[in-house]
Amino acid sequence: MIHVDITLEEIDFDSLIDRYLPLIMEKLRDSDNSLSRLISGGMPANLAKAALHKLPQDKKERIAAELINRNSAKLKEKAEGYARENGVPIKIGRITASS
């Protein structure tokens, strides 16, 4: 087995917020943060997006890691397909993210 470690230096949080707002709202319901509870409590989408941009960087990174983990099967499939198309037939064991 070969272990490959990838560090994401930068994430476009604005795009993630736009694409995954419902999932982010669900995740924020579980938070102890008052802003998070306010956002997830039925706030209109445009106001929720604005508030999400104000979250601390570590919170944004935790949400991004959760999105990666929830989509790990799809990411794994895409990475294997890309490798195969480029002549590198591999089987990925798992893709996980943490912040």
KEKE-3310 file (N, C-alpha, C; in steps of 0.2 Angstrom, whole numbers, plus 5000, padded with zeros to 4 digits):
npx = (5004:5002:5004:4996:4997:4988:4988:4977:4979:4972:4954:4940:4929:4917:4911:4909:4899:4889:4885:4883:4874:4861:4866:4876:4869:4861:4872:4876:4866:4869:4878:4886:4887:4880:4878:4878:4867:4857:4858:4855:4842:4831:4834:4833:4841:4850:4854:4859:4870:4878:4880:4887:4899:4905:4909:4922:4938:4942:4930:4925:4934:4931:4918:4921:4929:4920:4911:4919:4922:4908:4907:4916:4916:4912:4922:4933:4929:4930:4944:4950:4945:4951:4964:4965:4962:4973:4982:4986:4981:4973:4967:4959:4959:4953:4946:4948:4945:4951:4951)
npy = (4994:5011:5027:5042:5059:5074:5091:5104:5120:5131:5135:5139:5146:5154:5148:5135:5138:5144:5132:5122:5126:5122:5110:5115:5123:5113:5107:5117:5118:5109:5116:5125:5138:5155:5163:5153:5145:5155:5157:5144:5143:5147:5158:5169:5164:5173:5181:5172:5167:5179:5179:5167:5170:5177:5169:5162:5157:5144:5137:5138:5129:5117:5115:5113:5102:5092:5092:5087:5074:5069:5068:5059:5046:5049:5058:5049:5040:5048:5052:5040:5037:5047:5045:5032:5036:5042:5032:5026:5014:5013:5009:5017:5017:5025:5042:5055:5069:5082:5096)
npz = (5000:4996:5003:5000:5003:5002:5003:5005:4999:4997:4997:4988:4996:4994:4982:4987:4997:4989:4981:4991:5000:5007:5013:5021:5030:5037:5044:5052:5061:5071:5078:5092:5091:5091:5079:5070:5073:5071:5057:5052:5056:5047:5040:5026:5010:5004:5015:5023:5016:5016:5030:5032:5026:5035:5045:5056:5050:5054:5056:5043:5037:5044:5039:5026:5026:5030:5020:5010:5015:5015:5002:4998:4991:4978:4975:4975:4965:4954:4954:4952:4940:4932:4934:4928:4914:4911:4910:4922:4931:4946:4962:4974:4992:5002:5004:5015:5024:5035:5047)
capx = (5000:5006:4999:4998:4995:4987:4986:4974:4982:4966:4948:4935:4923:4911:4908:4906:4893:4884:4883:4881:4870:4857:4870:4879:4864:4860:4878:4876:4860:4872:4883:4884:4888:4874:4877:4877:4860:4853:4858:4851:4835:4826:4836:4833:4847:4855:4857:4863:4876:4882:4883:4892:4906:4908:4912:4929:4941:4943:4924:4924:4938:4928:4913:4924:4931:4914:4908:4924:4920:4902:4907:4922:4915:4912:4929:4937:4928:4933:4951:4952:4944:4956:4971:4964:4962:4980:4987:4988:4976:4974:4961:4959:4956:4948:4948:4945:4948:4951:4954)
capy = (5000:5018:5032:5049:5065:5080:5097:5109:5126:5136:5133:5144:5145:5157:5143:5130:5141:5144:5126:5117:5130:5118:5105:5119:5125:5107:5106:5122:5117:5106:5120:5129:5145:5158:5164:5146:5143:5160:5155:5138:5144:5149:5164:5169:5162:5178:5184:5166:5167:5184:5178:5162:5173:5180:5164:5161:5153:5137:5135:5137:5124:5111:5113:5111:5095:5088:5091:5082:5068:5067:5066:5055:5041:5052:5060:5043:5037:5053:5052:5033:5038:5052:5041:5027:5039:5044:5026:5024:5010:5013:5008:5021:5014:5030:5049:5058:5076:5085:5103)
capz = (5000:4996:5006:4997:5007:4999:5008:5001:5002:4996:4995:4986:5001:4991:4978:4991:5000:4984:4979:4996:5006:5011:5017:5026:5035:5041:5048:5057:5066:5076:5081:5098:5089:5090:5072:5066:5075:5068:5050:5051:5058:5042:5037:5019:5007:5003:5021:5026:5012:5019:5037:5032:5024:5042:5050:5057:5045:5056:5055:5036:5035:5046:5035:5019:5027:5031:5013:5006:5018:5013:4995:4997:4986:4972:4973:4974:4958:4949:4954:4949:4933:4929:4934:4922:4908:4910:4910:4929:4934:4953:4966:4980:4998:5005:5004:5020:5026:5042:5047)
cpx = (5004:5001:5001:4994:4994:4985:4983:4976:4976:4960:4944:4929:4917:4908:4905:4899:4887:4881:4880:4877:4866:4861:4873:4875:4862:4866:4878:4871:4863:4877:4881:4885:4882:4873:4875:4869:4855:4853:4854:4844:4830:4828:4835:4840:4852:4858:4861:4870:4881:4885:4888:4899:4909:4911:4919:4932:4941:4936:4922:4928:4935:4922:4915:4926:4925:4911:4913:4922:4913:4902:4913:4921:4915:4919:4934:4936:4931:4940:4953:4951:4949:4962:4970:4965:4969:4985:4989:4982:4977:4967:4963:4956:4951:4951:4944:4949:4947:4954:4958)
cpy = (5006:5023:5039:5054:5071:5085:5102:5116:5132:5133:5139:5143:5148:5152:5138:5132:5141:5137:5121:5121:5126:5113:5109:5121:5119:5106:5111:5122:5113:5110:5124:5137:5149:5160:5158:5145:5148:5158:5149:5138:5147:5156:5164:5168:5167:5181:5178:5166:5173:5183:5172:5165:5176:5175:5164:5156:5145:5134:5133:5130:5117:5110:5110:5103:5090:5087:5086:5075:5065:5065:5062:5049:5043:5055:5054:5040:5042:5053:5045:5034:5042:5048:5036:5030:5041:5038:5024:5020:5009:5011:5012:5018:5019:5037:5052:5065:5078:5092:5104)
cpz = (5000:4999:5003:5001:5003:5003:5003:5004:5002:4994:4993:4990:4998:4986:4982:4994:4995:4982:4984:5002:5010:5016:5023:5032:5039:5046:5053:5062:5072:5080:5088:5097:5088:5083:5068:5067:5071:5060:5048:5053:5053:5039:5029:5016:5007:5009:5024:5023:5015:5026:5037:5030:5030:5047:5050:5052:5047:5055:5048:5034:5038:5042:5028:5020:5027:5024:5009:5009:5016:5005:4993:4992:4979:4970:4972:4967:4953:4949:4951:4942:4929:4929:4928:4915:4906:4911:4917:4932:4942:4956:4973:4986:5001:5004:5010:5021:5033:5042:5053)
residu = (MET:ILE:HIS:VAL:ASP:ILE:THR:LEU:GLU:GLU:ILE:ASP:PHE:ASP:SER:LEU:ILE:ASP:ARG:TYR:LEU:PRO:LEU:ILE:MET:GLU:LYS:LEU:ARG:ASP:SER:ASP:ASN:SER:LEU:SER:ARG:LEU:ILE:SER:GLY:GLY:MET:PRO:ALA:ASN:LEU:ALA:LYS:ALA:ALA:LEU:HIS:LYS:LEU:PRO:GLN:ASP:LYS:LYS:GLU:ARG:ILE:ALA:ALA:GLU:LEU:ILE:ASN:ARG:ASN:SER:ALA:LYS:LEU:LYS:GLU:LYS:ALA:GLU:GLY:TYR:ALA:ARG:GLU:ASN:GLY:VAL:PRO:ILE:LYS:ILE:GLY:ARG:ILE:THR:ALA:SER:SER)
# end
